[in-house]
Amino acid sequence: MLEKFLPTVIACSPEADIYVADNASDDSSVAFVRQAFPQVRLILLDRNYGFAGGYNMALKEVSSEYYILLNSDVEVTEGWIAPMLAFMDNEPGVAACQPKLLDYKDKEYFEYAGASGGFIDRYGYPYCRGRLFGTVERDNGQYDTPVPVFWATGAAMMIRSKEFWGVGAFDGRFFAHMEEVDLCWRLAARGGSIYCLPSSRVYHVGGATLDKSNPRKTYLNFRNNLLLLYKNLPARELRHVMRVRRFLDYVAAVKFLLSGSAGDFKAVLKARRDYKRMRKEYGDARRENLASTVKYDIVGKSKFSLLWQYYACGKRHFNKLKQ
């Protein structure tokens, strides 16, 4: 990934100081970067803190008004930073933004991890302009307008450093997956805005570090999704949403089992167990989030069930959803 994509980051990012944060890798990544890219600054961590904790540790070493968080499996394009930088400079109320994410393997299609901006439904299911569940749309320019969204993808996110630390950074206990949704929820609840700026464009491989069929990814997605709901939902919604989610999660587990994915079946059950255990640790975080909330009606937090619209109503494209 570094050999393939770091040269384009260097060539296309004259505005930026470039860092590679190494989560205690045991291959030759550090030696390779030192030899091939001496102009890139290395931040060496003592162990694998995951995506969330790794960024938290690494960004303590970076002094800048803005951070751009960028996965190692992203190909950037010429001029990709300029639209985001200009927008953030001119819109002080915007806390974070993302470019349009397209699929590196098929560049005419959006990429699953962020597409053209992230949203969330009533029961905590994330979706994007250009991607609903497993249905990924072709990019025909239909989502090229800049819009406020609920979450910006962690694969390529620009964020004000003051806002990042002001809301407590990523939740390191998540390790990986859903941490950017949780971060953006906290930013928005405190009055900040999140945007997608499709005039900036990057290409994402996706699943390069953990394949999406891996039960470990299933576990983290289910567990962390429940944790972010518990941390951030107002009391008037929490009980109903978590009751429905319990039912839907067990339906998903049975579906995995019937389709022959025993590992994913076990992952969902473990996620439910660990969420119940970890919930006690999140009481303070929940109280702090709710006490700091100034806005409950957040752009991009839908009132409908995405499952119902997608499976029962057959709405497979973002622009067909009843917003």
N, C-alpha and C positions, 0 to 999 in steps of 0.2 A: 504493500500500500504506500509506504513512504517513497520508495523508488519510483513508483508510477505517478503519484499525485503531488508530492511536495514540490517538484519543479514548477508545476503550473501555479501553485500558491505563491511561490517566490516571484515568478515572472509577472503575475497578474495582480499583485498586491503591493504596489509601491508606497501606499499610504501607511502600511502596517509594519510594526515590529513583529517578527515571527518567532514563536516559541514552540518547541515540541516538549510536551510533558510525558514522561515515561513512568508508567505505573509498575515499576520494578520488573520489567520484562526480562525473560531469561534467554532471549535469542540475541542476535547481534545488532539490534536496532540502534542502540546508543552509539556503538562503534561506527556503524554505517553513517549515521547522521554527522558525527564528528568529522569523518573523512570526506564524505560527499558534499555536505552542506555546512561548511564551517561558519557561514554567516548566520545560521539559525541558532538561537539560544536554547539550551537544554535545561529542563527542570527535572531533576531526578528524585523520584519518590522512593521511600524505603520499602514499600510493599504495595500490593494491588488494592487500591482504595475504591475500585470501580469507577464508573463514569462520574457519579455524583461526588463522591468523596475525593476522587482524583482531581477534578476541576477545583473543588474548594481548596485543596492543598496547593495546587499549582498557581492559582490566581492570587494567592497571598504574596507571591513573588513578582507580580506584575503591577506596575503603576501606570495607569492610563485612564482617561475619561471614559473610553468605551472598550469593551471586550468583544471580540468575535470568537465564539466557540465553534470549532470546525472539526468534524470527524476526519480520521485519517483516510477514509475511503470516499472522499469528495473531490471531484474535478471542478475547479472554479473556472470562470471565464473572464476575458479581458473587461475591465471596468466594473467588476461585480461589486466592489465596495462603495464606489462613488454614490450610487442612488441611495443606499442605506445611510451613508454618512451625511449627505445633504439633508435627507428627510429628518434624521435625528437632530441635526443642528437647528433645523427650522421649527421643530415641533417638540418643545421641552416637556410636554405632557406625555410623550411616548416613551415608555420604559424599555421596550425591546422590539425588535423586528426580525424578519427572516426573508431570504430571497425565495424565488420559485425553485422548488426541487423537482428535477426531472431524472428519469431513470438512466443511469450510465450505460446499462446493457441494451436499452431500447430508447433512444433519446427523443422519440416522438411522444412518449408517454410520461405521465407524472410518476413520481417515486413515492412509495408507500409511506415513508417516515414523516413526510411533511407537506408534500404536494404544494398547493398554493395557499397554505394557511390552515391552522387547526381549530376545530370546534369540539364541543362536548355535549352529549345529550343529557336528558333528565336523569338517567341512571348511571352516568359516568363513562359511557362508551365514547372514546375519542374518534373523530373522523375529520376529513379534510375536504377542502375544495379540490376536487379531482380524485378523491379516494374515499369510498365507503366500504368498510370491512375489507374483503378481498377484491373488490371491483375497483380497478385503477383505470382512469379515463385517458384517452389520447389528448394531448395538448393541442387544441385548435385555436388557442387564444381566447377561449371562453372565460378564463379566470385571470385575465391580464390587468384588471383594475386593482389598484392598491386599496385594501380594505382592512378595517379593524377585525381582529380575530381573537379567539379565546387563548390559544397557545401558539407559540413559535417553536419550531422543531429544534431540538438540541443538536441535530446534525450540522446546522449552520445558523447560528443565532447571534445577532448583534444586540448587546445590552449595555446600558449605562452601569458603570462599575458602582456608582453610588447607590443605585437601585438594587443591584445584585446583593450587595452586602447589607443594605438597609432592611431587606425583608428576610435576612438570615441565610442567604446563599441557597445552594441545593440542600436537600435533606439527605445527608450522607448515609442514613440508615436504609435508604432505598437501594443503594449500591448501583443499580442500573435499571432503566426503563421507568417511564412515567414521571421522572424527576423534573423534566421541563414543564409538564402540564401542571404539576404542583407548584413550581416556582412562578409560572405565569398566573396561576389562580391567585396567589398571594399578591403579586404585583397589581393585578387588576382590582382585587378587593380593596386595596389601599388607594385606589384612584388612578393608577397608571393605565396606559393604553398599550396594546400589543398590535402590531401591524404585519401584514405580508406585503412586500414590495416586489411584484413580479418583473419589474424592469431589471432587477438583479436576478441572475440565473446561474444555477450550479447543477452539477450532475452527481448523483449519489448512487454508489453501488448497493448499499443496504444489506444488512445481515452479514457483513464481511467478518465481524468479530464473533458473532453468535447467530447461527442460522435460525430463521424464524420457526423452523420445525423442531427446535431443540426444547425439550421439556423444561430446562432451566429458564429459558425465555418465557415460556408459558407461566411458570411459577411466579417469576418476578412481575410479569404484567398483571396477573390476577391479584397477587398480594398487594403490590404497590397501588393499584387502582383502588382497592378497598381502603387503604390507608389514606390516600389523598382525599377520598370522599369523607372519611371520618374527620380528618384535620380541618376541612374547609367548608363543609355543608352547614348552613344555619340549622338551628334546632328544629324549626318548623318543617324541614324537609328530611332530616336525617333518618328518623325512624322508618318512615314509609319507604324511602329509597333503599335502605339497607335490608328491609324485609323482602322487597322485590328482588334485590340483587342476590340474596341467599338462594331464592328459588331459581333464578336464571343461571347462577354459577353451577348449581347441581345439574341443571339441564345440560349445560355445556360439558360438564364432566361425563355424564352418561353418553352424550353424543361422541365424545372422544373415544370412550370405551367401545361403543358399537362400531366405530369406524376403524378399530384396530390400533388406536393410539393409547396403549396402556400407560406409557410414560406421561403423556399429557393428562390423562385421567388422574393419575396419582399426584401430578403437579398441582392441579386445581384443588384437590382435597387438602394437600399440604398447605397451599396458599390460604385456604379458609382457616385451617387450624392456627397457622402462624399469625394471621391477621387478628384472630381472637386473642391470642397470647400477647401480641405486641400492642394492642389497643390501649392497654393500661399505661404503656410508656408514653403515649401520645396525648394524655390529658392536658398537660401544660401547653403543648404546641397548639392544641385545639382552642384552649381558652385564650391564648395569645393572639391567634389568628382572628377569632371572632371579636375580641376586644379592639383589634386594629382595623377591622373592616369598616369602610365608609360607603361601600357600594355592594349591594347584594345582586342587583339586576345587571349582570355583566354581559357585555356584548359577546356573542358566540356561545353562550351557555343556553342551549335550547330547552324548551319546555316539553318537547315531544320525546317519544321512544324511538330511537333509531332502528332498533330491532323490528318494531312493528312496521315502520315505513318501508324498511328494506325487504323484509321477508313476507309480510302480510299484504303490503300495498304494491310491492314490486318496484319500488323507486330505487334504482341502482346508481343514479347520478346526482351529484350535489344540487344542481340547478332544478331538479325535480322535487326536492324535499319541500314539505310544507313548513316554512320557517315560522 
